């Protein structure tokens, strides 16, 4: 069951990622999209709290939600700038290397140990990520030459890794997990950060979203909350050293499959090999968990 939740979370993460693709297609404003995304995510989490009998004021959720939300805001803002100049498939693959940070938090911070089968599976998963990223060599030469853009992508990956570590920290800290409470406070601070920056830029009066921005942002907010809630619940029963890499590769694989199905993007031979490696890696990890 925990592994199924991780796989489900990875699938929802890919559906979240497609929001970025539609964002570029409809030229959504960064600030407006972030406000809708974080605001709708906070509302979805708030609506789910009484449905699942969670408390609103969970001390650990409130305290961890602050850095979680701020890190998420910084990561999203930087990534929105990056994808204006580079392909989603390529940058989405690169940013999935954020998994290194929560993986290290799990292994070093919480002493998680891996057996040989799990290690082999994780090696295949890492290899699949590298193979998927090969598309970028031809498609992003202009972006790679821009050092500022590369630095922004790396910083986005760093802050994404920091933010994604908090569900693990939360699950390891509390006896009874309240994921929707954590996500409510995180997205509230996510929204607060966006509004503060918009105020500094003098844009508070310009945040009324278009219909496309409202639809895309709400979709991203919904998939984000459900996906992260599923991951947080799973982390109470499965190690982060397993959960995060599996979720990441499912995320990448699903983005490529959806891009092919919805946008008829060509899948290369290398990407097909990457998909096979990913599936083999997930199968090995699954067998070791079960």
C-alpha positions in Angstrom: 0.0 0.0 0.0 2.7 2.6 0.8 4.5 1.9 -2.5 1.2 2.3 -4.4 0.8 5.7 -2.7 4.3 6.6 -3.9 3.5 5.6 -7.5 0.2 7.5 -7.3 2.1 10.5 -6.0 4.5 10.3 -8.9 1.7 10.1 -11.4 0.1 13.2 -9.9 3.4 15.0 -10.0 3.6 14.5 -13.7 0.0 15.9 -14.1 1.2 18.8 -12.1 4.2 19.2 -14.4 1.9 19.4 -17.5 0.6 22.6 -16.0 3.9 24.2 -16.8 3.5 23.2 -20.4 0.1 24.8 -20.7 1.4 27.8 -18.8 3.9 28.4 -21.7 1.2 27.7 -24.3 -1.2 30.3 -22.8 1.6 32.7 -21.8 0.4 32.9 -18.2 1.9 35.6 -16.0 4.3 34.2 -13.3 3.0 36.1 -10.3 -0.7 35.4 -11.2 -0.1 31.7 -11.7 1.8 31.3 -8.5 -0.9 33.1 -6.5 -3.6 30.9 -8.0 -1.6 27.7 -7.6 -0.7 28.3 -3.9 -4.0 29.9 -3.0 -6.0 27.0 -4.6 -3.7 24.4 -3.0 -4.3 26.0 0.4 -8.0 25.9 -0.1 -8.0 22.3 -1.3 -6.0 21.3 1.8 -8.2 23.3 4.1 -11.3 21.7 2.6 -9.9 18.2 3.1 -8.9 18.7 6.8 -12.4 18.2 8.3 -13.2 15.5 5.8 -10.3 13.4 7.1 -10.6 14.5 10.7 -7.3 16.3 10.8 -6.6 19.2 13.2 -6.0 22.6 11.6 -3.5 23.7 14.3 -0.8 21.0 14.3 2.3 22.5 15.8 4.8 20.6 13.8 2.8 21.1 10.6 2.6 24.9 11.2 6.4 25.2 12.0 7.6 23.0 9.2 5.1 24.6 6.8 6.9 27.9 6.9 10.2 26.8 5.3 8.4 24.3 3.2 6.2 27.0 1.6 9.0 29.5 1.2 11.3 27.0 -0.5 8.4 25.9 -2.8 7.8 29.5 -3.8 11.5 30.2 -4.6 11.8 27.0 -6.6 8.6 27.6 -8.6 9.4 31.2 -9.4 12.9 30.3 -10.7 11.5 27.3 -12.7 8.9 29.5 -14.4 11.6 31.8 -15.7 13.7 28.8 -16.9 10.9 27.1 -18.9 10.4 30.3 -21.0 13.8 29.5 -22.6 14.1 25.7 -22.5 12.0 22.6 -23.1 9.8 21.3 -20.3 10.8 17.7 -20.9 14.5 18.6 -20.5 14.3 20.9 -17.5 11.7 18.7 -15.8 14.2 15.9 -16.0 17.0 18.0 -14.6 14.9 19.4 -11.7 14.0 15.8 -10.7 17.6 15.6 -9.4 16.2 17.4 -6.4 15.6 13.9 -5.1 19.3 13.8 -4.0 18.6 16.1 -1.1 15.6 14.3 0.5 17.4 11.0 -0.2 20.5 12.2 1.8 18.2 13.5 4.5 16.7 10.1 4.8 19.9 8.1 4.7 22.2 10.4 6.7 19.7 12.2 8.9 17.5 9.2 9.7 19.9 6.3 9.3 17.9 4.5 6.6 19.6 1.4 5.2 19.3 -0.2 1.8 19.6 -3.8 0.8 21.4 -4.9 -2.3 18.3 -5.3 -4.4 17.1 -1.8 -3.5 20.6 -0.4 -4.4 20.5 -2.1 -7.8 17.0 -0.7 -8.4 18.0 2.8 -7.4 21.1 2.6 -9.7 18.7 1.7 -12.6 16.4 4.6 -11.7 19.3 7.0 -11.6 20.5 5.7 -15.0 17.0 6.2 -16.5 17.0 9.8 -15.3 20.4 10.4 -17.1 19.1 8.7 -20.3 15.9 10.8 -20.3 18.1 13.9 -20.0 20.0 13.2 -23.2 17.3 15.0 -25.2 18.5 18.3 -23.8 21.9 18.2 -25.4 20.5 19.2 -28.8 17.5 21.1 -27.7 18.9 23.5 -25.1 22.2 24.7 -26.4 21.1 28.3 -26.2 19.8 27.8 -22.7 22.9 26.0 -21.6 25.1 28.8 -22.9 23.2 31.2 -20.7 25.0 30.8 -17.3 22.3 32.8 -15.5 19.6 30.4 -16.8 21.7 27.4 -15.8 22.3 28.8 -12.3 18.5 29.5 -12.0 17.7 25.9 -12.9 20.2 24.5 -10.4 18.9 26.9 -7.7 15.3 25.8 -8.5 16.4 22.2 -8.2 18.1 23.0 -4.9 15.1 24.7 -3.4 12.8 22.0 -4.7 14.9 19.4 -2.9 14.8 21.4 0.3 11.1 21.8 0.1 10.4 18.2 -0.7 12.5 17.1 2.3 9.9 18.5 4.7 7.3 15.7 4.2 10.0 13.3 5.3 11.0 15.4 8.3 7.4 15.8 9.3 6.6 12.1 8.9 9.6 11.2 11.0 8.8 13.7 13.7 5.1 13.1 14.5 3.4 10.0 15.8 0.2 10.7 13.9 0.7 12.3 10.5 -1.7 15.1 9.4 -0.5 15.7 5.8 -3.3 18.1 4.8 -2.5 20.3 7.8 1.1 20.4 6.8 0.2 21.2 3.2 -2.3 23.9 4.3 0.3 25.8 6.3 3.0 25.3 3.6 0.8 26.6 0.8 -0.4 29.5 3.1 3.2 30.6 3.4 3.8 29.9 -0.3 0.9 32.3 -1.0 2.1 34.8 1.5 5.6 34.8 -0.1 4.1 35.4 -3.5 1.9 38.3 -2.2 4.8 39.9 -0.4 7.0 39.8 -3.5 4.2 41.2 -5.6 3.7 44.0 -3.1 7.4 44.9 -3.3 7.2 44.9 -7.1 4.1 47.1 -6.9 1.9 44.4 -8.6 -0.7 43.7 -6.0 -3.3 45.4 -8.1 -2.4 43.4 -11.2 -2.9 39.9 -9.9 -6.4 39.3 -11.3 -6.0 36.0 -13.2 -7.1 35.2 -16.7 -9.4 32.2 -17.2 -6.5 30.2 -18.5 -4.3 31.1 -15.5 -7.2 30.3 -13.1 -7.8 26.9 -14.7 -4.1 25.9 -14.9 -3.2 27.2 -11.5 -6.2 25.4 -9.9 -5.3 22.2 -11.6 -1.7 22.5 -10.4 -2.9 23.3 -6.9 -5.2 20.2 -6.8 -2.6 17.7 -8.2 0.1 19.2 -5.9 -2.0 18.7 -2.7 -3.2 15.2 -3.5 0.2 14.0 -4.7 2.1 15.5 -1.7 -0.5 14.2 0.7 -0.1 10.7 -0.7 3.6 10.9 -0.4 3.5 12.2 3.2 1.2 9.3 4.2 3.5 6.8 2.5 6.6 8.2 4.2 5.1 7.1 7.6 5.6 3.5 6.4 8.3 3.5 3.8 11.8 5.0 3.8 12.4 8.2 2.0 15.5 6.6 0.4 13.1 4.4 -1.5 10.0 6.7 -1.9 11.7 9.8 -3.3 13.7 8.1 -6.2 10.7 5.9 -7.2 8.3 8.9 -7.2 10.8 11.0 -9.2 11.3 8.4 -12.0 7.5 7.7 -12.2 7.1 11.5 -12.5 9.6 11.7 -15.4 8.3 8.6 -17.2 4.7 9.8 -17.0 5.6 13.3 -18.3 7.2 11.7 -21.3 4.3 9.4 -22.0 1.8 12.2 -21.6 3.8 14.5 -23.8 3.8 11.7 -26.5 0.1 11.1 -26.1 -1.1 14.7 -25.8 1.4 16.6 -27.9 2.7 13.9 -30.2 6.3 14.6 -29.2 8.7 12.0 -30.6 10.2 9.4 -28.2 13.8 8.6 -29.0 15.5 5.2 -28.8 17.5 6.4 -25.8 14.4 7.5 -24.0 12.8 4.1 -24.7 15.9 2.5 -23.0 15.5 5.0 -20.2 11.9 3.9 -19.8 12.9 0.2 -19.6 15.6 1.0 -17.1 13.1 3.0 -15.0 10.5 0.1 -15.0 13.2 -2.4 -14.1 14.4 -0.2 -11.3 10.9 0.3 -9.9 10.3 -3.5 -10.1 13.5 -4.2 -8.1 12.7 -1.6 -5.5 9.1 -2.9 -5.3 10.3 -6.5 -4.7 12.6 -5.4 -2.0 9.9 -3.4 -0.2 7.3 -6.2 -0.4 
